[in-house]
Amino acid sequence: MKFNKWTLGLAAVGVVSLTSAARADESKINQVETALSNTTISGYVDVAAQFTPNGNGYTPNYYYYQPGNSINLNVVDITIDKPLDESPWASGYHVDFFVGPVANEMGLYNGIRQAYIALRTPVGNGIDWKLGVFDTIVGYESTTSANNPNYSKSYGYNMEPTTHTGILGAYKIADFVSVQAGIADTSYLGNGAYTASFNNTLYYPTWLGSATFTAPDSFGWAKGATLTAATIISANVVGGVNYPPDHPNGHAGRTYYAGVTLPTPIAALKFGAAFDYLTASDISQNAWNAGVYGTYQFNDKLSLNLRAEYYNGKALNAAGAYNQNDGTGYYDYYGYGTFVSQPQQAQELTVTVQYALWANVLTRLEFRWDHVNHGNGYSNGETTYGGSSGYYYNEGGLRQDAFLLAAQAIYTF
């Protein structure tokens, strides 16, 4: 065994023995090996090609504003994880490094999507805690694309926050019901946007809560079906000031979510449904979205995934670009764009064929159709800068319908 000069010096004057030093070093090594023995490293690389007949615009929000008619690296994810074991005072951690255009669009310029310490306290059946940055508790779809049935993001997903910084506790009351509750610093920014960045103060924090019910084996073919209800009540930041939810200067957001997953008597066929409701004082009326999902698994490699949605709410502008002729409009976080002043209704239908041809590789081919009921909602992306006005003007006009053809490949390791 090799010793550093400090240890050798202490041994030379008789302060320590090389035998005891060797044992101490071996103890430290064993501690490190024990800590790392249950740690796993995993992740994925996500790339896709999008073709949008509308043009090169970023609307609707198919995948974090990735441009149409292009091949894109979406994101590289590296996960380091030590899950909780079965001990009463278990501890662990989880870190997700998120790098690439998707991470930048989410505002994760530090490259961290999740980073939390996991702890358990032996109260009742045991409370599992997350302390740090963690994924949100609402939503049918995940930020991890491979966990979703479709490539493109839903309207509902774009109404929800993505991550929180705070503390979250999970408790399993019984085999059929579990709950979560927490406090975080996520803020509602207005126009449908949440942010997980620090608020500089926790005077008016965000409150999180959810309950999930799981059908037991006695339900026969419906066993394993789930029903989740969740809410997020958020304060907001305006001009750097953190306002309480009901303050007249603020426009706090409240998200209410319900989701269902349902097996059928046909083992290969599964359904799901999700409902998102957002209420905030800065939008003229409450926004809501309903989505249904269907999956048919032909075999262990091939599946067909369908999604249909109906959105009703504030008429917002198109995915971050000022395309209205007079340079005005609202910023869109819901995945579609429109310039009419009245409340808007939008629908989308997505068909995704998913196939696993290569080991560890998930491939998808997807077609999506979006439609708005009032006005022309979707930009073709042909814009020019408006000079001193500082706005982008639309040259090619807007359309009532938008179409997407996309191919995606995800390598998971």
Residue pairs with C-beta under 8 A, 6 or more apart in sequence:
1 22
1 25
1 26
3 11
3 18
3 21
3 22
3 25
7 16
7 18
7 21
10 16
10 21
11 17
11 18
11 21
35 82
38 82
38 83
38 85
38 92
39 80
39 81
39 82
40 79
40 80
40 81
40 82
41 78
41 79
41 80
41 81
42 78
42 79
42 81
42 412
42 413
43 76
43 77
43 78
43 79
43 97
43 412
43 413
44 76
44 77
44 144
44 146
44 410
44 411
44 412
44 413
45 73
45 76
45 77
45 410
45 411
46 73
46 74
46 75
46 76
46 77
46 100
46 102
46 145
46 146
46 408
46 409
46 410
47 71
47 72
47 73
47 74
47 408
47 409
47 410
48 63
48 66
48 71
48 72
48 74
48 151
48 406
48 407
48 408
48 409
49 70
49 71
49 72
49 406
49 407
49 408
50 62
50 63
50 66
50 67
50 68
50 69
50 70
50 72
50 404
50 405
50 406
51 68
51 69
51 404
51 405
51 406
52 62
52 68
52 69
52 381
52 402
52 403
52 404
52 405
53 403
54 68
54 378
54 379
54 380
54 381
54 399
54 402
54 403
55 68
55 69
55 379
55 380
55 381
55 382
55 396
56 67
56 68
56 69
56 70
56 380
56 381
56 382
57 67
57 68
57 318
57 319
57 321
57 323
57 378
57 379
57 380
57 381
57 382
58 65
58 66
58 67
58 68
58 318
58 319
58 320
58 321
58 381
59 318
59 319
59 321
59 332
59 336
59 337
59 378
59 379
59 381
59 402
60 319
60 335
60 336
60 337
60 348
60 370
60 378
60 402
60 404
61 153
61 158
61 319
61 332
61 333
61 334
61 335
61 336
62 68
62 151
62 152
62 153
62 335
62 368
62 404
62 406
63 74
63 102
63 145
63 151
63 152
63 153
63 406
64 74
64 101
64 102
64 105
64 106
64 153
65 105
65 319
65 320
66 72
66 74
66 101
66 102
67 381
68 381
68 404
72 101
73 100
73 101
74 100
74 101
74 102
74 145
75 98
75 99
75 100
75 101
75 102
75 103
76 98
76 99
76 100
77 96
77 97
77 98
77 99
77 113
77 144
78 96
78 97
78 99
79 94
79 95
79 96
79 97
80 93
80 94
80 95
80 97
81 92
81 93
81 94
81 95
82 92
82 93
82 94
82 118
83 92
83 94
83 118
84 90
84 91
84 92
84 118
84 119
84 120
84 128
85 92
87 120
88 120
88 122
88 126
89 120
89 121
89 122
90 118
90 119
90 120
91 117
91 118
91 119
91 120
92 117
92 118
93 116
93 117
93 118
94 114
94 115
94 116
94 118
94 130
94 134
95 112
95 114
95 115
96 112
96 113
96 114
96 115
97 111
97 112
97 113
98 106
98 108
98 111
98 112
98 113
99 111
103 109
103 111
103 113
106 113
106 143
106 162
107 195
107 196
107 197
112 133
113 133
113 135
113 143
113 163
114 132
114 133
114 134
114 135
114 163
115 132
115 133
116 130
116 131
116 132
116 133
116 134
117 129
117 130
117 131
117 132
118 128
118 129
118 130
119 128
119 129
119 131
120 126
120 127
120 128
120 129
121 127
121 129
124 171
125 171
125 172
125 173
126 171
126 172
127 169
127 170
127 171
128 169
128 170
128 171
129 167
129 168
129 169
129 170
130 167
130 168
130 169
130 170
130 182
131 167
132 165
133 163
133 164
133 165
133 196
134 163
134 164
134 168
135 142
135 143
135 162
135 163
135 164
136 160
136 161
136 162
136 163
136 164
136 186
136 208
136 232
137 168
137 180
137 182
137 208
137 209
137 210
137 230
137 232
138 160
138 161
138 210
138 230
138 231
138 232
138 255
138 257
138 276
139 156
139 157
139 160
139 257
139 259
139 274
139 276
140 154
140 156
140 157
140 259
140 272
140 273
140 274
140 291
140 293
141 147
141 148
141 153
141 154
141 156
141 157
142 148
143 162
143 163
145 151
145 408
145 410
146 362
146 410
146 412
149 272
149 293
149 295
149 305
149 307
149 352
149 354
150 305
150 307
150 350
150 352
150 364
150 366
151 352
151 364
151 366
151 406
151 408
152 350
152 366
152 368
152 404
152 406
153 335
154 274
154 289
154 291
154 307
154 309
154 335
154 348
155 276
155 289
155 291
155 309
155 311
155 334
155 335
155 336
155 346
155 348
156 274
156 275
156 276
156 289
156 291
156 309
157 335
158 192
158 333
158 334
158 335
159 192
159 255
159 276
159 278
159 287
159 289
159 333
159 334
160 194
160 255
160 257
160 276
161 186
161 194
161 195
161 196
161 232
161 234
161 255
162 194
162 196
163 186
163 196
164 182
164 184
164 185
164 186
164 196
164 206
164 208
165 184
165 185
165 186
165 196
165 198
166 182
166 183
166 184
166 185
166 186
166 205
166 206
166 208
167 182
167 183
167 184
168 180
168 181
168 182
168 184
168 208
169 180
169 181
169 182
170 178
170 179
170 180
171 178
171 179
171 180
172 178
173 179
175 214
175 216
176 213
176 214
176 215
176 216
177 211
177 212
177 213
177 214
178 211
178 212
178 214
179 209
179 210
179 211
179 212
180 208
180 209
180 210
180 211
180 230
181 208
181 209
181 210
182 207
182 208
182 209
183 205
183 206
183 207
183 208
184 205
184 206
184 208
185 196
185 198
185 199
185 202
185 205
185 206
186 194
186 195
186 196
186 206
186 232
186 234
187 194
187 195
187 197
187 199
187 206
187 234
187 235
187 236
187 237
187 242
188 194
188 234
188 235
188 236
188 251
188 252
188 253
188 280
189 195
189 236
189 237
190 236
190 238
190 251
190 280
190 282
191 282
191 283
191 314
191 316
191 330
191 331
191 332
191 333
192 253
192 278
192 280
192 283
192 287
192 314
192 316
192 332
192 333
192 334
193 331
193 333
194 234
194 253
195 237
199 205
199 235
199 237
199 242
200 240
200 242
201 242
203 235
203 242
203 244
204 235
204 242
204 243
204 244
204 245
205 235
206 232
206 233
206 234
206 235
207 232
207 233
207 234
208 230
208 231
208 232
209 230
209 231
210 228
210 229
210 230
210 231
211 228
211 229
211 230
212 226
212 227
212 228
213 226
213 227
213 228
214 224
214 225
214 226
215 222
215 223
215 224
215 225
215 226
216 223
217 223
219 225
221 263
221 264
221 265
222 262
222 263
223 263
224 261
224 263
225 260
225 261
225 262
225 263
226 259
226 260
226 261
227 258
227 259
227 260
228 257
228 258
228 259
228 260
229 257
229 258
230 256
230 257
230 258
231 254
231 255
231 256
231 257
232 253
232 254
232 255
233 245
233 252
233 254
234 245
234 252
234 253
234 254
234 255
235 242
235 243
235 244
235 245
235 250
235 252
236 242
236 243
236 245
236 250
236 251
236 252
236 253
237 243
238 249
238 250
238 251
241 249
243 249
243 250
243 252
244 250
244 252
245 252
245 254
246 252
250 281
251 280
251 281
251 282
252 280
252 281
253 278
253 279
253 280
254 278
254 279
254 280
255 276
255 277
255 278
256 276
256 277
256 278
256 279
257 274
257 275
257 276
257 277
258 274
258 275
259 272
259 273
259 274
259 275
260 272
260 273
260 274
261 270
261 271
261 272
262 270
262 271
262 272
262 273
263 270
264 270
264 271
268 296
268 297
268 298
269 294
269 295
269 296
269 297
270 294
270 295
270 297
271 292
271 293
271 294
271 295
272 292
272 293
272 294
272 295
273 290
273 291
273 292
273 293
274 290
274 291
274 293
275 288
275 289
275 290
275 291
276 288
276 289
277 286
277 287
277 288
278 286
278 287
278 288
278 313
279 286
280 286
283 313
283 314
284 314
284 343
285 313
285 314
285 343
286 313
287 311
287 312
287 313
287 314
287 334
288 311
288 312
288 313
289 309
289 310
289 311
289 312
289 313
289 334
290 309
290 310
291 307
291 308
291 309
291 310
292 307
292 308
292 309
293 305
293 306
293 307
294 305
294 306
294 307
295 303
295 304
295 305
295 306
296 303
296 304
297 303
298 304
300 356
301 355
301 356
301 357
302 353
302 354
302 355
302 356
303 353
303 354
303 355
304 351
304 352
304 353
304 354
305 350
305 351
305 352
305 353
305 354
306 349
306 350
306 351
306 352
307 348
307 349
307 350
307 352
308 347
308 348
308 349
308 350
309 347
309 348
310 345
310 346
310 347
311 334
311 336
311 344
311 345
311 346
311 347
312 343
312 344
312 345
313 334
313 343
313 344
314 330
314 343
314 344
315 330
315 338
315 339
315 340
315 341
315 342
315 343
315 344
315 374
316 329
316 330
316 331
316 332
316 333
316 334
316 336
316 337
316 338
316 344
317 323
317 324
317 329
317 330
317 331
317 332
317 337
317 338
317 339
318 329
318 332
318 336
318 337
318 338
318 377
318 378
318 379
318 398
319 332
319 335
319 337
319 379
320 331
320 332
321 379
321 381
321 383
321 392
322 328
322 329
322 391
322 392
322 393
323 329
323 337
323 339
323 379
323 383
323 392
323 393
323 394
323 398
324 339
324 394
325 393
325 394
327 386
327 389
327 390
327 391
327 392
327 393
328 391
329 339
334 346
335 348
336 344
336 346
336 348
336 370
336 372
336 377
336 378
336 402
337 377
337 378
337 379
337 398
338 344
338 346
338 372
338 374
338 375
338 376
338 377
339 375
339 376
339 377
339 398
340 374
340 375
342 374
344 372
344 373
344 374
344 375
344 377
345 372
345 373
345 374
346 370
346 371
346 372
346 373
346 377
347 370
347 371
347 373
348 368
348 369
348 370
348 371
349 368
349 369
350 366
350 367
350 368
350 369
351 366
351 367
351 368
352 364
352 365
352 366
353 364
353 365
353 366
354 362
354 363
354 364
355 363
355 364
356 362
356 363
357 363
360 411
360 412
360 413
361 409
361 410
361 411
361 412
362 408
362 409
362 410
362 412
363 407
363 408
363 409
363 410
364 406
364 407
364 408
364 409
365 406
365 407
366 404
366 405
366 406
366 407
366 408
367 403
367 404
367 405
368 403
368 404
368 406
369 401
369 402
369 403
369 404
370 377
370 378
370 401
370 402
370 403
370 404
371 400
371 401
371 402
372 378
372 400
375 398
375 400
376 397
376 398
376 399
376 400
377 398
377 399
377 400
377 402
378 398
378 399
378 400
378 401
378 402
379 394
379 396
379 398
379 399
380 394
380 396
380 397
380 398
380 399
381 396
382 394
382 395
382 396
383 392
383 393
383 394
383 395
384 392
384 393
384 395
385 391
385 392
385 393
386 392
386 393
